[in-house]
Amino acid sequence: MTTEITYKGIFLEVTGEYTEAEEQTYDMPGSPTTFQPYDVLVEGVNIVDLLREDDLMEIDNLVLEKICG
């Protein structure tokens, strides 16, 4: 899945894997909604390897906000 966000005033095109939450059941603990970014593009240049872990977590949260509302 690919989506576009603005992070710290910079327009990003983020591609990654989106997984919807699974409800907890008697047999299974359930899981939260997640987004794992693979590529973070700025003007066509992939910067994912240049980002710190806390930046990636913020980008994950912004993408989830956009997708889930």
N, C-alpha and C positions, 0 to 999 in steps of 0.2 A: 504494500500500500504506500502511496506517495501523497504527501500533503504539504502545504505551504504555510509557514508561520513567520512571525517577526520575533526575533530574540535579541535583546539589548540593542534595538534599533536596526538590526541587520535582517534582511529578507533571506530566509532559508527554505530550501526545498529538501524535505526529509523523507527518506524511503526506509521502510522497516516492516517488521512483522507485528500485526495487531492481533491480540487474542482476547476474546470476550470473557467476562467472568463466568465461572461455573458455580452454581449453587451448592451449598453444603448439603450433604445427605447423610443418612445414617452410616453408610459405608465409606463415603468420600469426604475429605475435609473441605473441598471447594478450592477455588483460586480467584484472585482479583483480576480485573481487567489490566492488561499490560500492553506496552508498545516497546519493541526493541529496535532502535535505529541501526541500520546498516550503512547508509550513506547520508551525509549532511552536506548539501551543495550550496555554495555561494557563487553565483554567476557561473555555474557549470563546473566549479572546482570542488572536489570532495575534501572536506576539512575534518572529517570524523576523527582521524588519528591525531589531530592537533588540539582537540577539545579535552578539557579536564573532566573527570568523572562527575563532579557536581554540576557542570554545565550540561552534560548529557542527561543527567537526571531531571534538570529543569526543562530541557527540550522535550524529554519524554512526557513530562506533566503537561506542557503546553499542547503537545499533539493530542494527548488524551482529552484535555479540556475541549479542544476543537472538535474531536470526533464524538465525544459523549455528551457534550454540552454542559 
